[in-house]
Each structure stands twice: as structure tokens, then as C-alpha cells.
Amino acid sequence: MDFLFVILVIMAAIIIANFLSQLMPKIPQAFWQILAGIILALIPGTLHQIHLEPDLFLMLVIAPLLFYEGQHTNASVISKNFSAIIRLAGILAIVTVVVLGFTEQAIMHWVLPLAVALAAIVTPTDATALDSVTSTVKMPSGIKRALNLESLFNDASGLVVLELALLWLNTGHFSFLEGFREFLISAFGGAVIGFILGMLIVWMRQNLLRFQLDDSTAQILIQIISPVAIYIIAEHFHVSGIIAVVIAGVVHNEERAHMQFMSAQLSNLSNQVWEMMSQVLNGIVFVLLGLELVRVVETFVNTTGYGWVPMVGMGILIYVIMGCCPILIDELFAKRRCGALYRSWSTKERCFCLRHWWGPWSHDYGHGPIIAICP
């Protein structure tokens, strides 16, 4: 099947799913798109023809989406809640991966590197999925913003841990200190490259506008290719391209706030183009997810017979553990922060301690587990 025909088929699936979502708005649009992908996969001969390489998918779909999300994130919000983001996207994500990895090893008897790799895949909260699933759900704005900020960065945590787990699986050797060093280099290196390249692109665009080189097509194309170029450069230097495009997007957010030479027409056009691109790329993500879901089920049924049943049970257990880990970690940090009297305190006193630990995150942006037990 020709590549262009594949794109047309996916676009047709997105169109139909979006119309169905408009007719039945109570069901999130993402679910309709996943269903469209499943139906598409059931058409004979389609499943084995539609395939997108993971590297291309990250570069052409995920990088622009996270750049777009970064463009809607204020740098002052990130700096104000930096320590809380580190706890959620760093400590919480890694602890959850470790807990899930050992659980999978104990129950399924997998080798530990493989178990950790699977845990790294399922742990991060995806910014794209979060926006799509919650678009029709009423949520406190603070909780949604907190999850958005977390999801911007913990994708990178999951990818770095996944790479380390696969390296461990292939070589049979793993050093905690070496792995931690690689994690820091990848994360902070990506942030530095994203900031530098973001500033460079902003400087270039400002100077073009200063000299009245404000052709709308050229300016929009610069914005569109920016996340792809930044991702490629960051990955070339073996640092996180995901974090790089997020930070570059935040830099562009600051540009919008202080841009002196951009016309209102160009600004509105830029917003409209990025909004449409976001909707299309989101649709591609979920249609491909539906396709991959059918492929996974088909593979398990064909290779293991009824062996997929315990795998489904393991999947349910994984998500139960993922839901429990944040609350347990909240309790652990609160006990360390507030002392041995924590056990004897009332719910109200514990809530005060939890909010004190998470700081402005819990007050302004609502850490999910805390809100759940601290109304």
C-alpha cells in the first residue's frame, strides 16, 4: 500500500471519528479515533500495510505535539513549581517504574530488564492523551494544569529509563550510578539544547520581522519545522529530544508574550495553524493506537493461545499499582517531612502536611492524589 494512500486512509478515519464525536459528545473524541483505528485494522490486508517507524513517529508526530503544548505553558509556572515537577515527573515516575518492574518479575517470572522496560513504557502520563480524554470531562482547572505540567516532562523520564532497560537487556550489565548519570545528562542536556535552539530561533524570527520579512507562509513554516529540527539535533548529541522540544516550546511562549514585531494577523494565523495541526496529529496518534491494539491482540492470540488471559490480568494489576503509588509516595514524603506524629493526626492535619510538602503545587495546581483525600 502506497504511503500517500496510507495517509489518506488514516485521515478518512480521523474525519469519520471526529464527526461521530460531534454527534455523541459525551464520549471523548480520542475513544472514537481509537475505535476507528480498530475498525481500520479489521479490514483484510490493512493491518500489515500500515506501519510507522518509532523514530519517525517521535520526530514527526510527538515532537510537534509537545512543542505545541510547551507553547501554551508559561515559564514562570514551571519555575514556580520546578521542585514539584521533579518529584512528579522524576521521582514518582522512576519509583513507579521500579515497583512495577519488580512486581512483573515476581508474578510473570520475566527477566528484570524486560519487566523494567514494560514499566517504563506504561508509566508516563501522556500530554496528548490527557488533553484528548479530558476535553469533554469537567475537571478542576488546578488538577488538569498539574497533570499537564507533569506529562510534559515524564515522557522523557520514561524514554530514558526504557533506553537504559533495553541496554541492560542486551548487554546483561547495569550500573545504578552510570544509569543515573545517563539520566541526568539526557534530561538536563536536552533542556540546555532546547533552550539554546529555542532562543536562536526566536532571535532569528524577531530579526526577520524587524526587517519586515513577515511573509506568513515562511514564518509559519519556520515554526512547523522548528520542533523537528530541534528533536533531530538533540538526539544527535544523545540527549532527550522530547525535553528539548518542550523547553523550546516554552521559550516560544515567552516570545509570544513579548513579541513587538509580529502582526495580529500573523499571530492569529499561527494559532489557527497550530491548533489544526494539534488536532490532526492527535488523531493520527489515536488511530495508530487502535491499529496497534489489534496487532498486539492478534500476536498474542496466534503465539500463546489462551496465554494472553494472564497478560490482561497483569495489565489490570499494573494500572492498579500506578494508581496506588502516588498516594503511597505522598504518605511517605509527608511522614518524613512532618515527623513521627503523622500517624496520630486527623485527616485534616495530614492534608495540611501533604500540602506543605507539595507546596504551591497542591494549592494552585492541585496534585491529584492529594485532592482525592484532601477535599
C-alpha positions as a printed NumPy array, in Angstrom:
array([[  0.   ,   0.   ,   0.   ],
       [  1.421,   3.349,  -1.07 ],
       [  2.483,   5.736,   1.729],
       [  0.226,   8.534,   0.459],
       [ -2.733,   6.136,   0.344],
       [ -1.991,   5.143,   3.952],
       [ -2.107,   8.813,   4.969],
       [ -5.411,   9.276,   3.139],
       [ -6.911,   6.23 ,   4.865],
       [ -5.816,   7.485,   8.307],
       [ -7.181,  10.966,   7.548],
       [-10.509,   9.448,   6.479],
       [-10.64 ,   7.523,   9.773],
       [ -9.982,  10.764,  11.698],
       [-12.724,  12.591,   9.786],
       [-15.329,   9.917,  10.5  ],
       [-14.292,   9.643,  14.172],
       [-14.489,  13.424,  14.651],
       [-17.971,  13.594,  13.133],
       [-19.117,  10.765,  15.418],
       [-17.616,  12.601,  18.378],
       [-19.584,  15.708,  17.408],
       [-22.793,  13.673,  17.215],
       [-22.143,  11.97 ,  20.581],
       [-20.018,  14.443,  22.57 ],
       [-20.296,  12.551,  25.866],
       [-17.783,  10.012,  24.54 ],
       [-14.256,  11.532,  24.293],
       [-13.027,  12.126,  20.767],
       [ -9.927,  10.003,  21.438],
       [-12.095,   6.928,  22.025],
       [-13.801,   7.348,  18.655],
       [-10.419,   7.69 ,  16.967],
       [ -9.118,   4.537,  18.663],
       [-12.289,   2.716,  17.571],
       [-11.734,   3.964,  14.011],
       [ -8.209,   2.543,  14.131],
       [ -9.532,  -0.818,  15.364],
       [-12.133,  -0.976,  12.572],
       [ -9.48 ,   0.034,  10.044],
       [ -7.229,  -2.782,  11.272],
       [-10.021,  -5.324,  10.806],
       [-10.194,  -4.589,   7.063],
       [ -8.372,  -7.515,   5.385],
       [ -4.831,  -6.647,   4.341],
       [ -4.801,  -3.24 ,   6.043],
       [ -3.11 ,  -4.099,   9.334],
       [  0.115,  -5.361,   7.811],
       [  0.402,  -2.433,   5.407],
       [  0.104,   0.472,   7.843],
       [  3.222,   0.837,   9.942],
       [  5.188,   3.84 ,  11.172],
       [  8.738,   3.546,  12.445],
       [  9.   ,   4.576,  16.148],
       [ 11.79 ,   7.091,  15.437],
       [  9.741,   8.771,  12.711],
       [  6.674,   8.743,  14.933],
       [  8.554,  10.517,  17.744],
       [ 10.103,  13.034,  15.378],
       [  7.146,  13.867,  13.128],
       [  4.19 ,  13.455,  15.493],
       [  5.158,  13.547,  19.175],
       [  7.807,  16.303,  18.891],
       [  5.439,  18.847,  17.236],
       [  2.669,  17.961,  19.72 ],
       [  4.895,  18.524,  22.756],
       [  6.266,  21.713,  21.172],
       [  2.665,  22.9  ,  20.845],
       [  1.971,  22.01 ,  24.488],
       [  5.132,  23.862,  25.527],
       [  3.942,  26.941,  23.633],
       [  0.913,  27.029,  25.949],
       [  2.981,  26.726,  29.127],
       [  4.263,  29.792,  30.946],
       [  7.912,  29.687,  32.045],
       [  7.03 ,  31.347,  35.355],
       [  4.627,  28.479,  36.132],
       [  7.389,  25.928,  35.508],
       [  9.963,  27.812,  37.591],
       [  7.459,  28.295,  40.417],
       [  6.688,  24.562,  40.52 ],
       [ 10.054,  23.178,  39.393],
       [ 10.683,  21.115,  42.521],
       [  7.173,  19.615,  42.359],
       [  7.639,  18.768,  38.669],
       [ 10.876,  16.97 ,  39.565],
       [  9.037,  14.992,  42.258],
       [  6.216,  14.008,  39.919],
       [  7.984,  13.565,  36.573],
       [ 11.238,  12.322,  38.084],
       [ 10.972,  10.693,  41.498],
       [  7.378,   9.477,  41.219],
       [  7.81 ,   8.157,  37.669],
       [ 11.046,   6.298,  38.459],
       [  9.764,   4.845,  41.742],
       [  6.633,   3.638,  39.942],
       [  8.769,   2.028,  37.223],
       [ 10.869,   0.209,  39.849],
       [  7.809,  -1.035,  41.773],
       [  6.109,  -2.213,  38.577],
       [  9.303,  -3.861,  37.332],
       [  9.783,  -5.992,  40.449],
       [  6.045,  -6.818,  40.534],
       [  6.102,  -8.038,  36.929],
       [  9.245, -10.073,  37.61 ],
       [  7.711, -11.712,  40.684],
       [  4.366, -12.584,  39.065],
       [  5.251, -13.251,  35.421],
       [  8.815, -14.518,  36.06 ],
       [ 10.27 , -12.207,  33.428],
       [ 13.892, -11.124,  33.48 ],
       [ 14.143,  -7.834,  35.366],
       [ 15.368,  -5.651,  32.432],
       [ 12.338,  -6.699,  30.342],
       [  9.988,  -6.022,  33.255],
       [ 11.505,  -2.558,  33.807],
       [ 11.242,  -1.804,  30.072],
       [  7.492,  -2.545,  30.074],
       [  7.038,  -0.482,  33.24 ],
       [  8.867,   2.438,  31.614],
       [  6.501,   2.252,  28.627],
       [  3.241,   2.369,  30.612],
       [  4.194,   4.692,  33.485],
       [  4.404,   8.203,  31.934],
       [  1.268,  10.342,  31.701],
       [  0.963,  11.342,  28.057],
       [  0.148,  15.012,  27.402],
       [ -1.648,  14.182,  24.157],
       [ -3.836,  11.517,  25.73 ],
       [ -4.553,  13.704,  28.746],
       [ -5.872,  16.603,  26.666],
       [ -7.934,  14.384,  24.402],
       [ -9.515,  12.288,  27.143],
       [-10.279,  15.219,  29.466],
       [-11.574,  17.562,  26.75 ],
       [-15.175,  16.513,  27.444],
       [-14.738,  15.895,  31.175],
       [-15.22 ,  18.554,  33.837],
       [-12.054,  18.716,  35.957],
       [-10.797,  21.303,  38.436],
       [ -8.506,  23.544,  36.406],
       [ -5.751,  23.157,  39.003],
       [ -5.621,  19.372,  38.736],
       [ -5.653,  19.447,  34.936],
       [ -2.854,  22.008,  34.823],
       [ -0.778,  19.969,  37.263],
       [ -1.185,  16.837,  35.157],
       [ -0.354,  18.803,  32.007],
       [  2.888,  20.098,  33.51 ],
       [  3.823,  16.649,  34.759],
       [  3.032,  14.949,  31.454],
       [  5.213,  17.379,  29.511],
       [  8.325,  16.061,  31.233],
       [  7.727,  12.498,  32.387],
       [  7.599,  11.221,  28.81 ],
       [ 11.313,  11.966,  28.786],
       [ 11.791,  10.106,  32.083],
       [ 10.056,   7.048,  30.663],
       [ 12.047,   7.12 ,  27.416],
       [ 15.402,   7.42 ,  29.186],
       [ 14.554,   4.562,  31.584],
       [ 13.359,   2.489,  28.614],
       [ 16.648,   3.038,  26.786],
       [ 18.624,   2.042,  29.886],
       [ 16.458,  -1.068,  30.384],
       [ 16.957,  -2.153,  26.765],
       [ 20.712,  -1.575,  27.076],
       [ 20.664,  -3.689,  30.249],
       [ 18.684,  -6.395,  28.445],
       [ 21.13 ,  -6.504,  25.501],
       [ 24.39 ,  -6.336,  27.473],
       [ 23.377,  -8.08 ,  30.698],
       [ 25.129,  -5.34 ,  32.681],
       [ 23.693,  -2.401,  34.595],
       [ 25.271,   0.135,  36.922],
       [ 22.958,   2.321,  39.006],
       [ 25.458,   5.202,  39.127],
       [ 26.081,   5.001,  35.4  ],
       [ 22.352,   4.825,  34.701],
       [ 21.645,   7.811,  36.959],
       [ 24.413,   9.772,  35.272],
       [ 22.998,   8.964,  31.83 ],
       [ 19.553,  10.017,  33.026],
       [ 20.808,  13.401,  34.251],
       [ 22.865,  14.01 ,  31.113],
       [ 19.93 ,  13.166,  28.863],
       [ 17.415,  15.277,  30.81 ],
       [ 19.477,  18.375,  31.533],
       [ 21.33 ,  18.176,  28.225],
       [ 18.006,  18.157,  26.414],
       [ 16.829,  21.161,  28.439],
       [ 20.008,  23.127,  27.632],
       [ 19.892,  22.353,  23.904],
       [ 16.162,  23.108,  23.774],
       [ 16.702,  26.473,  25.477],
       [ 19.635,  27.466,  23.246],
       [ 17.962,  26.426,  19.985],
       [ 14.652,  27.939,  21.081],
       [ 16.325,  31.286,  21.796],
       [ 18.209,  31.088,  18.478],
       [ 15.018,  30.51 ,  16.502],
       [ 13.207,  33.29 ,  18.387],
       [ 16.124,  35.673,  17.698],
       [ 16.086,  34.749,  14.003],
       [ 12.333,  35.266,  13.672],
       [ 12.429,  38.575,  15.519],
       [ 15.163,  39.891,  13.235],
       [ 13.29 ,  38.742,  10.135],
       [ 10.211,  40.611,  11.343],
       [ 12.291,  43.632,  12.298],
       [ 13.411,  43.9  ,   8.667],
       [  9.78 ,  43.443,   7.565],
       [ 10.394,  39.927,   6.242],
       [  6.98 ,  38.895,   7.516],
       [  5.743,  36.583,   4.781],
       [  3.103,  34.496,   6.554],
       [  3.893,  31.244,   4.774],
       [  7.614,  31.451,   5.503],
       [  7.079,  32.417,   9.152],
       [  4.614,  29.576,   9.76 ],
       [  6.896,  27.071,   8.035],
       [  9.757,  28.107,  10.335],
       [  7.534,  27.358,  13.317],
       [  6.405,  23.999,  11.9  ],
       [  9.902,  22.679,  11.135],
       [ 11.388,  24.025,  14.391],
       [ 10.369,  21.095,  16.677],
       [ 11.514,  18.512,  14.128],
       [ 14.902,  20.202,  13.691],
       [ 15.354,  20.647,  17.455],
       [ 14.483,  16.998,  18.096],
       [ 16.975,  15.785,  15.462],
       [ 19.794,  17.973,  16.817],
       [ 19.158,  16.942,  20.434],
       [ 19.092,  13.24 ,  19.552],
       [ 22.305,  13.696,  17.541],
       [ 24.011,  14.803,  20.75 ],
       [ 22.49 ,  11.809,  22.619],
       [ 20.269,  13.886,  24.908],
       [ 16.487,  13.922,  25.285],
       [ 14.856,  15.327,  22.17 ],
       [ 11.495,  15.257,  23.988],
       [ 12.665,  17.622,  26.738],
       [ 14.426,  19.77 ,  24.139],
       [ 11.238,  20.432,  22.152],
       [  9.218,  21.078,  25.327],
       [ 11.712,  23.692,  26.567],
       [ 11.904,  25.256,  23.084],
       [  8.107,  25.471,  23.084],
       [  8.16 ,  27.264,  26.445],
       [ 10.727,  29.709,  25.035],
       [  8.376,  30.403,  22.124],
       [  5.591,  31.04 ,  24.623],
       [  7.71 ,  33.812,  26.111],
       [  8.303,  35.134,  22.585],
       [  4.577,  35.454,  22.026],
       [  4.193,  37.389,  25.252],
       [  6.932,  39.894,  24.341],
       [  6.861,  39.913,  20.541],
       [  6.971,  43.513,  19.336],
       [  7.066,  42.993,  15.587],
       [  4.52 ,  40.221,  14.932],
       [  1.273,  41.463,  13.417],
       [ -2.046,  40.433,  14.896],
       [ -2.911,  38.711,  11.613],
       [  0.259,  36.573,  11.675],
       [ -0.262,  35.759,  15.35 ],
       [ -3.864,  34.625,  14.751],
       [ -2.832,  32.595,  11.711],
       [ -0.078,  30.903,  13.738],
       [ -2.545,  29.978,  16.479],
       [ -5.034,  28.565,  13.986],
       [ -2.41 ,  26.517,  12.121],
       [ -1.005,  25.021,  15.327],
       [ -4.48 ,  24.257,  16.662],
       [ -5.383,  22.412,  13.461],
       [ -2.03 ,  20.574,  13.412],
       [ -2.546,  19.538,  17.006],
       [ -5.979,  18.101,  16.221],
       [ -4.689,  16.198,  13.169],
       [ -1.595,  14.822,  14.921],
       [ -3.694,  13.813,  17.939],
       [ -5.994,  11.964,  15.585],
       [ -3.057,  10.155,  13.954],
       [ -1.802,   9.106,  17.402],
       [ -5.094,   7.517,  18.436],
       [ -5.917,   5.906,  15.087],
       [ -2.46 ,   4.287,  15.114],
       [ -3.093,   3.251,  18.735],
       [ -6.245,   1.422,  17.638],
       [ -4.299,  -0.278,  14.848],
       [ -1.526,  -1.336,  17.214],
       [ -4.054,  -2.636,  19.742],
       [ -5.43 ,  -5.073,  17.154],
       [ -1.893,  -6.051,  16.132],
       [ -0.926,  -6.805,  19.741],
       [ -4.058,  -8.864,  20.407],
       [ -3.574, -10.787,  17.157],
       [  0.044, -11.536,  18.021],
       [ -0.804, -12.822,  21.498],
       [ -3.688, -14.986,  20.298],
       [ -1.626, -16.505,  17.484],
       [  1.514, -17.181,  19.533],
       [  0.235, -18.031,  23.018],
       [ -3.337, -19.241,  22.576],
       [ -5.066, -18.508,  25.88 ],
       [ -1.793, -17.295,  27.391],
       [ -2.996, -13.742,  26.834],
       [ -5.504, -14.047,  29.715],
       [ -2.868, -13.687,  32.486],
       [ -1.362, -10.817,  30.492],
       [ -4.68 ,  -8.963,  30.675],
       [ -4.762,  -9.601,  34.423],
       [ -1.215,  -8.29 ,  34.686],
       [ -2.242,  -5.179,  32.765],
       [ -5.083,  -4.502,  35.196],
       [ -2.724,  -5.002,  38.139],
       [ -0.211,  -2.588,  36.579],
       [ -2.788,   0.208,  36.446],
       [ -3.936,  -0.504,  39.996],
       [ -0.324,  -0.159,  41.172],
       [  0.098,   3.016,  39.119],
       [ -2.937,   4.475,  40.88 ],
       [ -1.691,   3.498,  44.346],
       [  1.946,   4.607,  44.004],
       [  1.282,   8.385,  44.03 ],
       [ -0.78 ,   8.162,  47.24 ],
       [  1.792,   5.918,  48.961],
       [  4.627,   8.256,  47.991],
       [  2.609,  11.231,  49.232],
       [  2.271,   9.467,  52.584],
       [  5.988,   8.579,  52.703],
       [  7.184,  12.11 ,  51.986],
       [  4.648,  13.585,  54.375],
       [  5.819,  11.312,  57.198],
       [  9.418,  12.304,  56.638],
       [  8.519,  15.962,  56.418],
       [  6.088,  16.144,  59.319],
       [  7.594,  13.673,  61.735],
       [  6.509,  10.618,  63.709],
       [  3.259,  12.211,  64.894],
       [  1.858,  11.847,  61.376],
       [  0.162,   8.527,  62.189],
       [ -1.787,  10.009,  65.084],
       [ -3.046,  13.039,  63.185],
       [ -6.537,  13.56 ,  61.854],
       [ -7.27 ,  13.629,  58.135],
       [ -7.331,  17.422,  58.202],
       [ -3.897,  17.596,  59.839],
       [ -2.47 ,  15.071,  57.367],
       [ -3.837,  17.111,  54.487],
       [ -2.114,  20.189,  55.825],
       [  1.171,  18.291,  55.968],
       [  0.77 ,  16.901,  52.443],
       [  0.025,  20.343,  51.073],
       [  3.036,  21.726,  52.913],
       [  5.239,  19.057,  51.286],
       [  3.994,  19.701,  47.745],
       [  3.966,  23.458,  48.302],
       [  2.276,  25.672,  45.679],
       [  1.598,  22.599,  43.546],
       [ -1.172,  21.461,  45.857],
       [ -2.66 ,  24.911,  46.392],
       [ -2.529,  26.395,  42.906],
       [ -2.41 ,  23.388,  40.647],
       [ -3.87 ,  20.569,  42.679],
       [ -1.828,  17.381,  42.947],
       [ -4.325,  14.678,  42.048],
       [ -3.908,  12.161,  44.918],
       [ -3.829,  14.955,  47.49 ],
       [ -7.056,  16.45 ,  46.182],
       [ -8.628,  12.99 ,  46.279],
       [ -8.04 ,  12.61 ,  50.032],
       [ -7.992,  16.297,  50.936],
       [-11.209,  17.9  ,  49.679]])
